[in-house]
């Protein structure tokens, strides 16, 4: 996926400033807080700190707040977006990573305020501007959510 000299390059932690430079998402839709590690062209381990201040907890569900599954999948996709943009050297290019499909989603454990959600995403296949990923969201080493998803890297839509 990445060019020959950077393929497999391991990157250390990346803070929120780096993530903001790679993804167009902003509050309340930015769902990746930190990158723990990344191997360009291969995999990423990112983190989402789930807090009671998240706007979706007001209605999902009062008295028993649980992070919506669709947002857990979105967090995995955003981690995959960071991986794809870094792997292809597209930081600052304005390119966007668009969801194309989601397969085999399974929710194993509820994600609640106070949890630290570990996002593990691996590139399964990359061809030109299309990538297929495997994602696993973990809570304290236990599987919370798993899925495969496909994304396309493209220019933003015209005005």
DRENPA-3360 file (N, C-alpha, C; in nm, 2 decimals, always signed):
BEGIN
1 = XXXXXXXX = +0.08/-0.12/+0.00/+0.00/+0.00/+0.00/+0.09/+0.13/+0.00 ~ +0.18/+0.14/+0.09/+0.26/+0.25/+0.10/+0.38/+0.24/+0.00 ~ +0.45/+0.35/-0.03/+0.56/+0.34/-0.12/+0.67/+0.25/-0.06 ~ +0.76/+0.20/-0.14/+0.85/+0.10/-0.10/+0.94/+0.14/+0.02 ~ +0.99/+0.26/+0.03/+1.08/+0.30/+0.14/+1.01/+0.32/+0.27 ~ +0.87/+0.35/+0.27/+0.80/+0.37/+0.40/+0.71/+0.26/+0.44 ~ +0.69/+0.16/+0.35/+0.61/+0.04/+0.38/+0.66/-0.03/+0.51 ~ +0.57/-0.06/+0.60/+0.61/-0.13/+0.72/+0.68/-0.04/+0.82;
9 = XXXXXXXX = +0.69/+0.09/+0.80/+0.75/+0.18/+0.89/+0.66/+0.19/+1.02 ~ +0.72/+0.17/+1.13/+0.65/+0.18/+1.26/+0.65/+0.32/+1.31 ~ +0.53/+0.37/+1.34/+0.52/+0.51/+1.40/+0.48/+0.50/+1.54 ~ +0.53/+0.58/+1.63/+0.50/+0.58/+1.77/+0.37/+0.66/+1.79 ~ +0.34/+0.69/+1.91/+0.22/+0.76/+1.95/+0.20/+0.89/+1.87 ~ +0.07/+0.92/+1.84/+0.03/+1.04/+1.77/-0.08/+1.10/+1.86 ~ -0.07/+1.23/+1.89/-0.17/+1.30/+1.97/-0.28/+1.35/+1.89 ~ -0.37/+1.42/+1.95/-0.49/+1.47/+1.89/-0.46/+1.57/+1.78;
17 = XXXXXXXX = -0.35/+1.65/+1.79/-0.32/+1.75/+1.69/-0.28/+1.68/+1.56 ~ -0.21/+1.57/+1.57/-0.18/+1.49/+1.44/-0.30/+1.43/+1.38 ~ -0.39/+1.38/+1.47/-0.52/+1.32/+1.42/-0.60/+1.42/+1.35 ~ -0.61/+1.54/+1.40/-0.68/+1.65/+1.34/-0.63/+1.69/+1.21 ~ -0.50/+1.67/+1.19/-0.43/+1.71/+1.06/-0.46/+1.60/+0.95 ~ -0.50/+1.48/+1.00/-0.52/+1.37/+0.90/-0.67/+1.35/+0.87 ~ -0.76/+1.38/+0.96/-0.90/+1.35/+0.94/-0.98/+1.48/+0.94 ~ -1.09/+1.49/+0.86/-1.17/+1.61/+0.85/-1.27/+1.62/+0.97;
25 = XXXXXXXX = -1.29/+1.51/+1.04/-1.39/+1.50/+1.15/-1.35/+1.60/+1.26 ~ -1.46/+1.66/+1.32/-1.45/+1.74/+1.44/-1.56/+1.71/+1.53 ~ -1.55/+1.76/+1.65/-1.65/+1.74/+1.75/-1.79/+1.77/+1.70 ~ -1.89/+1.69/+1.72/-1.89/+1.57/+1.80/-1.86/+1.44/+1.73 ~ -1.82/+1.45/+1.60/-1.80/+1.33/+1.52/-1.66/+1.27/+1.52 ~ -1.56/+1.34/+1.58/-1.43/+1.29/+1.59/-1.42/+1.18/+1.70 ~ -1.40/+1.06/+1.66/-1.41/+0.95/+1.76/-1.27/+0.87/+1.78 ~ -1.16/+0.94/+1.74/-1.03/+0.88/+1.77/-0.95/+0.99/+1.85;
33 = XXXXXXXX = -0.91/+0.96/+1.97/-0.84/+1.05/+2.06/-0.69/+1.04/+2.05 ~ -0.64/+0.92/+2.02/-0.49/+0.91/+2.02/-0.45/+0.78/+1.94 ~ -0.34/+0.79/+1.88/-0.28/+0.67/+1.81/-0.17/+0.62/+1.90 ~ -0.18/+0.50/+1.94/-0.08/+0.43/+2.03/+0.04/+0.39/+1.94 ~ +0.01/+0.32/+1.83/+0.11/+0.28/+1.74/+0.05/+0.25/+1.60 ~ +0.14/+0.25/+1.50/+0.09/+0.22/+1.36/+0.21/+0.17/+1.29 ~ +0.18/+0.07/+1.20/+0.28/+0.02/+1.11/+0.22/+0.06/+0.97 ~ +0.28/+0.15/+0.90/+0.23/+0.20/+0.77/+0.21/+0.08/+0.68;
41 = XXXXXXXX = +0.09/+0.09/+0.61/+0.05/-0.01/+0.52/+0.00/-0.14/+0.58 ~ +0.00/-0.15/+0.71/-0.04/-0.27/+0.78/-0.15/-0.26/+0.89 ~ -0.12/-0.18/+0.99/-0.21/-0.18/+1.11/-0.20/-0.06/+1.19 ~ -0.30/-0.03/+1.27/-0.30/+0.08/+1.37/-0.37/+0.04/+1.50 ~ -0.32/+0.09/+1.61/-0.38/+0.08/+1.74/-0.41/+0.22/+1.78 ~ -0.54/+0.25/+1.79/-0.58/+0.39/+1.83/-0.67/+0.37/+1.96 ~ -0.70/+0.49/+2.02/-0.78/+0.48/+2.14/-0.89/+0.59/+2.13 ~ -1.01/+0.55/+2.18/-1.12/+0.65/+2.20/-1.16/+0.64/+2.35;
49 = XXXXXXXX = -1.14/+0.76/+2.42/-1.18/+0.77/+2.56/-1.33/+0.80/+2.56 ~ -1.41/+0.71/+2.61/-1.55/+0.73/+2.62/-1.59/+0.80/+2.75 ~ -1.65/+0.92/+2.73/-1.69/+1.00/+2.85/-1.84/+1.02/+2.86 ~ -1.89/+1.05/+2.98/-2.03/+1.08/+2.99/-2.07/+1.21/+2.92 ~ -1.97/+1.29/+2.88/-2.00/+1.41/+2.81/-2.03/+1.40/+2.66 ~ -2.03/+1.27/+2.61/-2.06/+1.25/+2.47/-2.21/+1.29/+2.45 ~ -2.24/+1.36/+2.34/-2.38/+1.40/+2.32/-2.48/+1.29/+2.30 ~ -2.44/+1.18/+2.25/-2.53/+1.07/+2.23/-2.58/+1.00/+2.36;
57 = XXXXXXXX = -2.51/+1.02/+2.47/-2.55/+0.96/+2.59/-2.68/+1.02/+2.65 ~ -2.71/+1.14/+2.61/-2.83/+1.21/+2.66/-2.95/+1.13/+2.63 ~ -2.95/+1.06/+2.51/-3.07/+0.98/+2.47/-3.04/+0.84/+2.45 ~ -2.92/+0.79/+2.47/-2.89/+0.64/+2.44/-2.81/+0.58/+2.55 ~ -2.87/+0.54/+2.65/-3.00/+0.54/+2.70/-3.00/+0.61/+2.83 ~ -3.10/+0.69/+2.86/-3.10/+0.76/+2.99/-3.11/+0.65/+3.10 ~ -3.03/+0.67/+3.20/-3.03/+0.57/+3.31/-2.94/+0.45/+3.28 ~ -2.90/+0.42/+3.16/-2.81/+0.31/+3.12/-2.74/+0.35/+3.00;
65 = XXXXXXXX = -2.64/+0.45/+3.00/-2.58/+0.50/+2.88/-2.49/+0.39/+2.82 ~ -2.51/+0.37/+2.69/-2.43/+0.28/+2.61/-2.40/+0.34/+2.48 ~ -2.27/+0.33/+2.44/-2.23/+0.39/+2.31/-2.29/+0.32/+2.20 ~ -2.36/+0.39/+2.11/-2.43/+0.33/+1.99/-2.33/+0.25/+1.91 ~ -2.37/+0.13/+1.87/-2.28/+0.04/+1.79/-2.24/+0.10/+1.66 ~ -2.32/+0.18/+1.60/-2.28/+0.24/+1.47/-2.16/+0.34/+1.50 ~ -2.16/+0.40/+1.62/-2.05/+0.49/+1.65/-1.92/+0.42/+1.68 ~ -1.93/+0.30/+1.73/-1.81/+0.21/+1.76/-1.75/+0.18/+1.62;
73 = XXXXXXXX = -1.84/+0.14/+1.53/-1.79/+0.11/+1.39/-1.73/+0.23/+1.33 ~ -1.79/+0.35/+1.35/-1.74/+0.47/+1.29/-1.60/+0.50/+1.35 ~ -1.58/+0.47/+1.48/-1.45/+0.49/+1.54/-1.35/+0.40/+1.48 ~ -1.38/+0.28/+1.45/-1.29/+0.19/+1.38/-1.26/+0.24/+1.24 ~ -1.36/+0.29/+1.17/-1.34/+0.34/+1.04/-1.25/+0.46/+1.04 ~ -1.26/+0.55/+1.14/-1.18/+0.67/+1.15/-1.03/+0.63/+1.18 ~ -1.01/+0.53/+1.26/-0.88/+0.47/+1.28/-0.82/+0.42/+1.15 ~ -0.91/+0.35/+1.07/-0.86/+0.30/+0.94/-0.83/+0.41/+0.85;
81 = XXXXXXXX = -0.91/+0.52/+0.86/-0.88/+0.64/+0.78/-0.74/+0.70/+0.81 ~ -0.71/+0.71/+0.94/-0.58/+0.76/+0.98/-0.47/+0.67/+0.92 ~ -0.49/+0.54/+0.93/-0.39/+0.44/+0.88/-0.38/+0.46/+0.72 ~ -0.49/+0.47/+0.65/-0.48/+0.48/+0.51/-0.41/+0.61/+0.47 ~ -0.45/+0.72/+0.53/-0.39/+0.85/+0.49/-0.24/+0.86/+0.52 ~ -0.20/+0.80/+0.64/-0.06/+0.80/+0.67/+0.02/+0.70/+0.58 ~ -0.04/+0.59/+0.55/+0.02/+0.48/+0.47/+0.04/+0.53/+0.32 ~ -0.05/+0.61/+0.27/-0.04/+0.66/+0.13/+0.03/+0.80/+0.12;
89 = XXXXXXXX = +0.07/+0.85/+0.24/+0.14/+0.98/+0.24/+0.05/+1.09/+0.19 ~ -0.08/+1.09/+0.23/-0.17/+1.19/+0.18/-0.21/+1.29/+0.28 ~ -0.13/+1.30/+0.39/-0.16/+1.41/+0.49/-0.15/+1.54/+0.43 ~ -0.26/+1.63/+0.46/-0.26/+1.76/+0.40/-0.31/+1.77/+0.26 ~ -0.34/+1.66/+0.20/-0.38/+1.66/+0.06/-0.53/+1.69/+0.04 ~ -0.61/+1.69/+0.14/-0.75/+1.71/+0.13/-0.83/+1.59/+0.09 ~ -0.76/+1.48/+0.07/-0.84/+1.36/+0.03/-0.92/+1.31/+0.15 ~ -1.03/+1.25/+0.12/-1.12/+1.19/+0.22/-1.13/+1.04/+0.21;
97 = XXXXXXXX = -1.16/+0.98/+0.32/-1.18/+0.83/+0.32/-1.33/+0.81/+0.34 ~ -1.39/+0.75/+0.24/-1.54/+0.73/+0.24/-1.57/+0.58/+0.27 ~ -1.66/+0.55/+0.36/-1.71/+0.42/+0.38/-1.78/+0.37/+0.25 ~ -1.75/+0.24/+0.21/-1.82/+0.18/+0.10/-1.91/+0.06/+0.14 ~ -1.86/-0.01/+0.25/-1.93/-0.12/+0.29/-1.89/-0.17/+0.43 ~ -1.98/-0.24/+0.50/-1.94/-0.29/+0.63/-2.00/-0.44/+0.63 ~ -1.91/-0.53/+0.67/-1.95/-0.67/+0.67/-1.92/-0.74/+0.81 ~ -2.01/-0.83/+0.84/-1.98/-0.92/+0.96/-1.97/-0.85/+1.09;
105 = XXXXXXXX = -2.05/-0.74/+1.11/-2.04/-0.67/+1.24/-2.10/-0.75/+1.35 ~ -2.02/-0.76/+1.46/-2.07/-0.83/+1.58/-2.04/-0.75/+1.70 ~ -2.14/-0.73/+1.78/-2.13/-0.66/+1.91/-2.12/-0.76/+2.02 ~ -2.01/-0.75/+2.10/-1.99/-0.86/+2.20/-2.01/-0.80/+2.34 ~ -1.98/-0.68/+2.36/-1.98/-0.61/+2.50/-2.03/-0.47/+2.48 ~ -2.11/-0.42/+2.57/-2.15/-0.28/+2.57/-2.04/-0.19/+2.61 ~ -2.03/-0.07/+2.54/-1.93/+0.03/+2.57/-2.00/+0.14/+2.64 ~ -1.95/+0.17/+2.76/-2.01/+0.27/+2.85/-1.92/+0.38/+2.89;
113 = XXXXXXXX = -1.97/+0.49/+2.94/-1.89/+0.60/+2.99/-1.78/+0.55/+3.08 ~ -1.66/+0.60/+3.07/-1.55/+0.56/+3.15/-1.46/+0.45/+3.09 ~ -1.51/+0.39/+2.98/-1.43/+0.29/+2.91/-1.32/+0.36/+2.82 ~ -1.21/+0.29/+2.81/-1.11/+0.32/+2.71/-1.12/+0.22/+2.60 ~ -1.17/+0.26/+2.49/-1.19/+0.17/+2.38/-1.07/+0.16/+2.29 ~ -1.01/+0.05/+2.29/-0.89/+0.02/+2.20/-0.93/-0.02/+2.06 ~ -0.89/+0.06/+1.97/-0.93/+0.03/+1.83/-0.81/-0.03/+1.75 ~ -0.83/-0.15/+1.71/-0.73/-0.22/+1.63/-0.78/-0.24/+1.49;
121 = XXXXXXXX = -0.71/-0.19/+1.39/-0.75/-0.20/+1.25/-0.63/-0.25/+1.17 ~ -0.66/-0.34/+1.08/-0.56/-0.40/+1.00/-0.61/-0.39/+0.85 ~ -0.51/-0.36/+0.76/-0.55/-0.36/+0.62/-0.54/-0.50/+0.57 ~ -0.66/-0.55/+0.52/-0.66/-0.68/+0.46/-0.62/-0.68/+0.31 ~ -0.66/-0.57/+0.24/-0.63/-0.56/+0.10/-0.64/-0.42/+0.06 ~ -0.55/-0.38/-0.03/-0.54/-0.24/-0.08/-0.51/-0.24/-0.23 ~ -0.60/-0.18/-0.31/-0.58/-0.17/-0.45/-0.62/-0.03/-0.49 ~ -0.52/+0.04/-0.55/-0.54/+0.18/-0.59/-0.60/+0.26/-0.48;
129 = XXXXXXXX = -0.72/+0.30/-0.50/-0.78/+0.39/-0.40/-0.89/+0.32/-0.31 ~ -0.89/+0.19/-0.31/-0.99/+0.11/-0.23/-0.91/+0.02/-0.13 ~ -0.95/+0.03/-0.01/-0.89/-0.05/+0.10/-1.00/-0.13/+0.17 ~ -0.96/-0.26/+0.21/-1.05/-0.34/+0.29/-0.98/-0.36/+0.42 ~ -1.05/-0.34/+0.53/-1.00/-0.34/+0.66/-1.07/-0.44/+0.75 ~ -1.00/-0.49/+0.85/-1.06/-0.56/+0.96/-1.04/-0.48/+1.09 ~ -1.15/-0.46/+1.16/-1.14/-0.38/+1.28/-1.19/-0.46/+1.41 ~ -1.12/-0.43/+1.52/-1.16/-0.49/+1.65/-1.16/-0.38/+1.75;
137 = XXXXXXXX = -1.27/-0.36/+1.82/-1.27/-0.27/+1.93/-1.27/-0.35/+2.06 ~ -1.17/-0.32/+2.14/-1.14/-0.40/+2.26/-1.16/-0.32/+2.39 ~ -1.21/-0.38/+2.50/-1.23/-0.32/+2.63/-1.14/-0.41/+2.72 ~ -1.04/-0.35/+2.78/-0.95/-0.43/+2.87/-0.91/-0.56/+2.82 ~ -0.87/-0.57/+2.69/-0.83/-0.69/+2.63/-0.94/-0.79/+2.58 ~ -1.07/-0.75/+2.60/-1.18/-0.83/+2.56/-1.25/-0.77/+2.44 ~ -1.29/-0.85/+2.35/-1.35/-0.81/+2.23/-1.49/-0.75/+2.25 ~ -1.51/-0.62/+2.21/-1.64/-0.56/+2.23/-1.71/-0.56/+2.09;
145 = XXXXXXXX = -1.64/-0.53/+1.98/-1.70/-0.52/+1.85/-1.60/-0.56/+1.75 ~ -1.64/-0.63/+1.64/-1.56/-0.67/+1.53/-1.63/-0.65/+1.40 ~ -1.56/-0.62/+1.30/-1.62/-0.61/+1.16/-1.51/-0.60/+1.06 ~ -1.55/-0.61/+0.93/-1.47/-0.58/+0.82/-1.54/-0.46/+0.75 ~ -1.46/-0.37/+0.69/-1.52/-0.26/+0.62/-1.43/-0.22/+0.50 ~ -1.49/-0.16/+0.40/-1.42/-0.12/+0.28/-1.44/+0.03/+0.27 ~ -1.33/+0.10/+0.23/-1.34/+0.24/+0.21/-1.27/+0.28/+0.09 ~ -1.30/+0.40/+0.04/-1.24/+0.46/-0.08/-1.18/+0.59/-0.05;
153 = XXXXXXX = -1.06/+0.61/-0.10/-0.99/+0.74/-0.08/-1.02/+0.82/-0.20 ~ -1.07/+0.94/-0.18/-1.11/+1.02/-0.30/-1.11/+1.17/-0.26 ~ -1.12/+1.25/-0.36/-1.13/+1.40/-0.34/-1.27/+1.43/-0.28 ~ -1.28/+1.54/-0.20/-1.41/+1.57/-0.14/-1.50/+1.61/-0.25 ~ -1.63/+1.60/-0.23/-1.73/+1.64/-0.33/-1.72/+1.79/-0.37 ~ -1.75/+1.82/-0.50/-1.74/+1.96/-0.54/-1.86/+2.04/-0.48 ~ -1.84/+2.17/-0.49/-1.94/+2.26/-0.43/-2.06/+2.27/-0.52;
% end
